[in-house]
Amino acid sequence: MVSARSALERLRDGNRRFVSGVRKHDGLASQARRKELAAGQEPFAIVLGCSDSRVPAEIVFDQDVGDLFVIRVAGNIVASSQVGSVEFAAARYGTRLVVVLGHTGCGAVQATLEEIQRPTENQSRSLRSIVDRIRPSVQVLLATEIRHDPDALMREAVRANIRSSGNHLKHGSEILERLIESRELVVVGAEYSLETGVVEFLDAPPA
């Protein structure tokens, strides 16, 4: 069983390899590895990340097939199916670390800010469901002076959304709350920089 602290260090080390261009894993599982995984999996971390094509968790953390239990959804939002997926992995595989992975320039966050400032009439219900999940965490920023600085507003909105999703996981599930209280699960937020490739962990223990 990999502890949350050890899992976090493995992710940090993997991201450093990714940024430096010296990757340990090429994403192609060997025949032996595939055979091993066919018998079962033991992911050392759960990653709830954005669906953005530029942020594939296994690559940016330089991990092998079978290392991460990855859940992807636009805007790294948390709804019932995402909560259930995290519950499943934590309970079934004993995975100790959950990372909510957002990224700079998130299109879903940008769309939410635009929708709040300039509402559209014909947005689909499905798209609106994503915007409505993000809205509460970013709307408060529009009541502050930061609203006059679009770059700063976007930066803070992305981070607010990451933290909101993390808080939802921490407090929106009896199963996860129980695991957190018994120190069997740690939930942290992280932001991937599209510009540099660096993942910054938010509110996580220092390396």
Disulfide bonds with the S-S distance in Angstrom:
none
